[in-house]
Amino acid sequence: MTTFNFKIVNPANNKQETGTVDASGEAQAIDTLTSRGFQIISLKEVSMRGGSSQVINFMSRVNVKDLVAFSRQFAVMVGASVPVVEALKILSNQAVKPKMRHVVAEISDEVDSGGTLSGSLAKHPELFSNFYISVVKSGEQSGKLDEALDYIADEMEKDYDMNSKIKGAMIYPVFVTLLMVAIGFMMMIFVVPRMTAIVVETGGELPLATQIMIAISSFLTHYWWLIAVLIILIVLSLRFYLKTSQGRNQFDFWILKLPIFGRLLQMIYLVRFTRSMNTLVLGGVNISSSLRVAGEVVNNLYYQKVIEDTIAEVQGGNSICTVFVRTKEIPSMVSQMMLVGEKTGKLDVALEKVTGFYNREITSMLANLMSLIEPSLMVAMGVGVGVMVAAILLPMYNVVSQL
């Protein structure tokens, strides 16, 4: 991540403001700021000198756990009638990470100068998402800031737990697959050539499997560098392609079509949407704004386009489910539940039910995938080893049988 200093015009108060934003590049920094509605005046990368500065920056990076802890502690103090400015000063002083301490101190000064809490948070988009700011704003307006902060912490923890569960389920198969590839590569380069040399010296006719293995081993031994170059070029090309608007759009659409995993990703994106939408609706945020913020949380351009079309329909006086109903990548259950919730005035309840249902579906699907992936990897490993052993031993057996 790279830190950028920015100078923008905030349309909320039509004033110039400065701050910092962390992003993977200048394009992402611009997208982050413009998504807030800010008009960018200048954007400059903060120069980092020496590896130690980068290590310190990495170690002080604020993560989800830090934001959850901040929200919990803030909610407790506000609920205990501690003034917001005083609570922020306390949280700033006790923050462990320099980045968090600096940002909270700036927010405290801004609020102390007469600014709103949500407006002050919006000046730090590198830490506080639109979702976070919208819920805080609704809490300010309703006088239930402590409840809003607690609710944010709950939702962030749920999202973190879901992401951790998914990553945890994928670590084992990815690790085993990479290990299998690495061992196979090493075998082909260092072990197989020596063993096949003995087979070739016998002078017998080599089976097709042995000929193929010798050809692969010879290619890997002499042209391993070409494979490394091709892998690097493919990775760089893919990264460049995904940074383009067309590439990201196509990628976000086609991953939804993947066998098995496409269904899992659909459920993950839908849970992000329904959970965020539910939180915002409960907080009193209007439907259009709730849809816009929830769309950003989804982080999939295909679904974001669907949600943008939905916002246009809602603003035109149509049902929230008009676009959802005709979108194949959204299960009919989601659109029907939202339609019932809209008609009965209990959209938040419908969204909560949908979120709970798909959360359970994700957990069940991950468990099923793990139970299938493990034996599949073992079978693939056994087949690979069996073919390799057979390709080496079969010609030896033929020679011995001819004696």
C-alpha positions in Angstrom: 0.0 0.0 0.0 1.1 3.6 -0.8 0.2 6.7 1.2 -1.0 9.8 -0.7 -1.4 13.3 0.6 -4.6 14.8 -0.8 -6.2 18.2 -1.0 -9.9 18.1 -1.8 -13.1 20.2 -1.8 -15.8 18.7 0.4 -19.2 19.2 -1.2 -20.9 18.9 2.2 -19.5 22.3 3.4 -17.8 23.5 0.1 -14.5 23.8 2.0 -11.0 22.7 1.1 -9.7 19.9 3.3 -6.4 18.0 3.4 -5.5 14.5 4.7 -3.9 11.2 3.7 -5.2 8.0 2.0 -3.7 4.6 1.7 -4.1 2.8 -1.7 -2.4 0.3 -3.9 -1.9 3.0 -6.5 -2.9 6.5 -7.6 -5.9 5.2 -9.6 -7.3 3.5 -6.5 -6.7 6.6 -4.3 -8.6 8.7 -6.9 -11.5 6.2 -6.9 -11.6 6.1 -3.1 -11.8 9.9 -2.9 -14.2 10.5 -5.8 -16.6 7.8 -4.4 -17.0 10.0 -1.4 -18.1 12.8 -3.7 -14.9 14.8 -3.0 -13.5 17.1 -5.7 -9.7 16.4 -5.9 -7.4 19.5 -6.1 -4.1 17.7 -5.6 -2.9 14.2 -4.9 0.8 13.4 -4.1 2.5 10.2 -3.1 4.3 10.3 0.3 7.9 9.4 -0.3 9.2 6.5 1.8 12.9 6.4 2.4 14.6 3.2 3.5 13.2 -0.2 4.2 12.7 0.5 7.9 10.1 3.2 7.2 8.1 0.7 5.1 8.3 -1.9 7.8 7.1 0.6 10.4 4.3 1.6 8.1 3.3 -2.1 7.7 3.4 -2.8 11.4 1.3 0.3 12.2 -1.4 -0.5 9.6 -4.9 -0.4 11.0 -6.9 -3.6 10.5 -10.4 -4.7 11.1 -9.7 -5.8 14.7 -8.4 -2.3 15.5 -11.6 -0.6 14.2 -13.8 -3.1 16.0 -12.0 -2.4 19.3 -12.2 1.4 18.6 -15.9 1.2 18.0 -16.6 -1.0 21.0 -14.7 1.3 23.4 -16.2 4.4 21.8 -19.7 3.0 22.2 -19.1 2.2 25.9 -17.9 5.7 26.7 -20.6 7.4 24.7 -23.2 5.1 26.5 -21.7 6.2 29.8 -22.4 9.9 28.9 -18.7 10.7 28.3 -18.6 13.7 25.8 -17.7 12.7 22.3 -14.6 14.9 22.2 -13.4 13.6 25.6 -14.0 10.0 24.5 -12.0 10.5 21.3 -9.1 12.1 23.2 -9.0 9.1 25.6 -9.1 6.6 22.6 -6.3 8.6 20.9 -4.0 8.5 23.9 -4.5 4.7 24.5 -4.2 3.7 20.8 -1.3 1.4 20.3 -0.7 2.0 16.6 0.7 5.4 15.5 -1.6 5.6 12.5 -4.8 5.1 14.7 -3.5 7.5 17.3 -2.9 10.2 14.7 -6.2 9.8 12.9 -8.3 9.7 16.1 -6.5 12.8 17.4 -7.4 14.6 14.1 -11.0 13.6 14.4 -11.1 14.8 18.0 -9.8 18.2 17.0 -12.2 18.5 14.1 -15.2 17.6 16.3 -14.0 20.0 19.0 -13.9 22.7 16.4 -17.6 22.2 15.7 -17.5 19.5 13.0 -19.8 16.5 13.0 -18.4 13.1 13.9 -19.5 11.5 10.6 -18.0 14.5 8.7 -14.7 14.1 10.5 -14.6 10.4 9.9 -15.3 11.0 6.2 -12.0 12.9 6.0 -10.2 9.6 6.6 -11.5 7.2 3.9 -8.4 5.0 4.3 -9.8 3.9 7.6 -13.6 4.5 7.7 -15.7 3.2 4.8 -18.9 4.8 3.5 -20.8 2.1 5.4 -19.2 3.0 8.7 -19.8 6.7 8.1 -23.4 6.3 7.1 -24.3 4.3 10.2 -22.5 6.8 12.5 -24.4 9.6 10.8 -27.7 7.9 11.4 -26.7 7.4 15.0 -25.9 11.1 15.4 -29.2 12.1 13.9 -31.2 9.7 16.0 -29.3 10.4 19.2 -28.3 6.7 19.5 -24.6 7.0 18.6 -23.6 4.3 21.1 -26.0 1.8 19.6 -24.9 2.6 16.1 -21.2 2.1 17.1 -22.0 -1.2 18.8 -24.0 -2.3 15.7 -21.0 -1.4 13.4 -18.7 -3.4 15.6 -21.1 -6.4 15.5 -21.4 -6.3 11.7 -17.6 -5.8 11.2 -16.9 -8.8 13.4 -19.5 -10.9 11.4 -17.9 -9.9 8.1 -14.4 -10.6 9.5 -15.4 -14.0 10.8 -16.9 -15.0 7.5 -13.8 -13.9 5.6 -11.6 -15.7 8.1 -13.7 -18.9 7.7 -13.4 -18.7 3.9 -9.6 -18.0 4.0 -9.1 -20.8 6.5 -11.0 -23.3 4.3 -8.8 -22.4 1.3 -5.4 -22.5 3.0 -5.1 -26.3 3.2 -6.0 -27.2 -0.4 -3.9 -24.3 -1.7 -0.9 -25.3 0.4 -1.1 -29.0 -0.5 -1.5 -28.1 -4.2 1.5 -25.8 -4.3 3.5 -28.4 -2.4 2.5 -31.1 -4.9 3.6 -28.9 -7.8 6.9 -28.0 -6.1 7.7 -31.6 -5.3 6.7 -32.8 -8.8 8.9 -30.0 -10.3 11.9 -31.0 -8.2 11.4 -34.7 -9.0 11.3 -34.0 -12.7 14.5 -31.9 -12.7 16.7 -33.8 -10.2 15.4 -37.4 -9.6 13.7 -38.5 -12.9 16.7 -37.8 -15.2 19.0 -40.1 -13.1 16.5 -42.9 -12.9 15.5 -42.7 -16.6 19.2 -42.7 -17.6 19.4 -46.2 -16.2 16.3 -47.2 -18.1 17.6 -45.8 -21.4 20.9 -47.6 -21.0 19.1 -51.0 -21.0 18.4 -50.4 -24.7 14.9 -51.8 -24.5 11.9 -50.3 -26.1 10.4 -47.5 -23.9 6.7 -47.4 -23.2 4.8 -44.3 -24.2 4.4 -43.1 -20.6 8.2 -43.3 -20.1 8.9 -41.4 -23.3 6.4 -38.7 -22.2 8.0 -38.4 -18.8 11.5 -38.2 -20.2 10.4 -35.5 -22.6 8.8 -33.5 -19.8 11.8 -33.9 -17.6 14.2 -32.9 -20.3 12.1 -29.8 -21.1 11.9 -28.7 -17.4 15.6 -29.3 -16.9 16.7 -27.2 -19.9 13.9 -24.6 -20.1 12.8 -24.1 -16.4 13.7 -20.4 -16.8 11.3 -20.1 -19.7 8.4 -21.4 -17.6 9.4 -18.9 -14.8 9.3 -16.1 -17.3 6.0 -17.1 -18.7 4.4 -17.3 -15.3 5.7 -13.8 -14.4 4.4 -12.4 -17.7 1.0 -14.1 -17.2 0.7 -12.7 -13.7 1.8 -9.2 -14.7 -0.6 -9.2 -17.7 -3.5 -10.4 -15.6 -2.8 -7.7 -13.0 -2.6 -5.0 -15.7 -5.8 -6.3 -17.3 -7.7 -6.4 -14.0 -6.8 -2.7 -13.5 -8.7 -1.7 -16.6 -12.4 -1.1 -16.3 -13.3 -3.6 -19.0 -11.0 -6.3 -17.5 -12.4 -5.9 -14.0 -16.0 -5.9 -15.2 -15.4 -9.1 -17.2 -13.5 -10.8 -14.3 -16.2 -9.9 -11.7 -18.9 -11.4 -14.0 -17.1 -14.6 -15.0 -16.0 -15.6 -11.5 -19.8 -15.9 -10.7 -20.0 -18.5 -13.5 -17.3 -20.8 -12.1 -18.4 -24.3 -11.3 -19.1 -24.7 -7.5 -17.0 -21.7 -6.5 -19.2 -19.3 -8.5 -22.2 -20.3 -6.4 -20.2 -19.8 -3.2 -19.0 -16.3 -4.4 -22.6 -15.3 -5.2 -23.7 -16.2 -1.7 -20.7 -14.3 -0.2 -21.5 -11.1 -2.2 -25.3 -11.4 -1.4 -24.5 -11.7 2.4 -22.3 -8.6 2.2 -25.1 -6.7 0.5 -28.1 -7.9 2.7 -26.1 -7.4 5.9 -25.0 -3.9 5.1 -28.4 -3.0 3.7 -30.1 -4.3 6.8 -27.8 -2.2 9.1 -28.4 1.0 7.1 -32.2 0.6 6.9 -32.3 -0.1 10.7 -30.3 3.1 11.2 -32.8 5.2 9.3 -30.8 5.7 6.1 -33.1 6.2 3.1 -33.3 3.3 0.6 -31.4 5.0 -2.2 -28.4 5.9 0.1 -28.5 2.4 1.7 -28.3 0.8 -1.8 -25.4 3.0 -2.8 -23.4 2.3 0.3 -24.2 -1.4 0.3 -23.2 -1.6 -3.3 -19.7 -0.4 -2.4 -19.4 -3.0 0.4 -20.2 -5.8 -2.1 -16.9 -5.1 -4.0 -18.1 -6.8 -7.2 -18.6 -4.5 -10.3 -21.3 -6.7 -11.8 -23.4 -6.6 -8.7 -22.6 -2.9 -8.2 -24.1 -2.3 -11.7 -27.2 -4.2 -10.7 -27.5 -2.1 -7.6 -27.0 1.2 -9.5 -29.8 0.2 -11.9 -31.9 -0.6 -8.8 -31.2 2.9 -7.4 -32.5 4.4 -10.6 -35.6 2.3 -10.4 -36.3 3.3 -6.8 -35.7 7.0 -7.5 -38.2 6.6 -10.4 -40.8 5.4 -8.0 -40.6 1.7 -8.8 -40.0 -1.3 -6.5 -36.6 -2.1 -5.0 -36.9 -5.6 -6.6 -37.6 -4.6 -10.2 -34.0 -5.2 -11.3 -33.3 -8.0 -8.9 -36.2 -10.1 -10.2 -34.7 -10.2 -13.8 -31.1 -10.8 -12.7 -30.2 -14.4 -13.0 -27.2 -14.1 -10.7 -29.5 -13.1 -7.8 -31.6 -16.0 -6.4 -35.3 -15.6 -6.6 -35.5 -16.0 -2.8 -33.6 -12.8 -2.3 -35.8 -10.7 -4.6 -39.1 -12.3 -3.2 -38.1 -11.8 0.4 -37.2 -8.2 -0.3 -40.5 -7.7 -2.1 -42.5 -9.0 0.8 -40.4 -6.9 3.2 -41.0 -3.8 1.1 -44.8 -4.4 0.9 -45.2 -5.1 4.6 -42.8 -2.3 5.7 -40.4 -4.8 7.3 -37.6 -4.7 4.8 -35.0 -4.9 7.6 -36.6 -8.1 8.9 -36.6 -9.7 5.4 -32.9 -8.7 4.9 -32.0 -10.2 8.3 -33.7 -13.5 7.4 -31.9 -13.7 4.0 -28.6 -12.9 5.6 -29.0 -15.6 8.2 -30.1 -18.2 5.6 -27.1 -17.6 3.3 -24.7 -17.4 6.2 -25.7 -20.9 7.1 -25.5 -22.0 3.4 -21.9 -20.6 3.2 -20.9 -22.5 6.3 -22.4 -25.7 5.0 -20.9 -25.3 1.5 -17.5 -24.7 2.9 -17.7 -27.8 5.1 -18.8 -29.9 2.0 -16.0 -28.5 -0.1 -13.4 -29.3 2.5 -14.7 -32.9 2.7 -14.5 -33.2 -1.1 -11.2 -31.4 -1.6 -9.1 -33.4 0.8 -9.8 -36.9 -0.7 -9.6 -35.4 -4.2 -6.1 -34.1 -3.5 -5.0 -37.4 -2.1 -6.3 -39.2 -5.2 -4.6 -36.7 -7.5 -1.3 -37.2 -5.6 -1.6 -41.0 -5.7 -2.3 -41.0 -9.4 0.7 -38.7 -10.1 3.0 -40.8 -8.0 1.6 -44.0 -9.6 2.1 -42.8 -13.1 5.7 -41.7 -12.3 6.6 -45.0 -10.7 5.0 -47.0 -13.4 6.8 -45.0 -16.1 10.1 -45.9 -14.5 9.5 -49.5 -13.4 7.6 -50.7 -16.4 10.6 -50.7 -18.8 12.8 -52.2 -16.1 10.2 -55.0 -15.8 10.2 -55.5 -19.6 14.0 -55.9 -19.7 14.1 -58.4 -16.8 11.3 -60.4 -18.3 13.3 -60.7 -21.6 16.2 -62.2 -19.8 
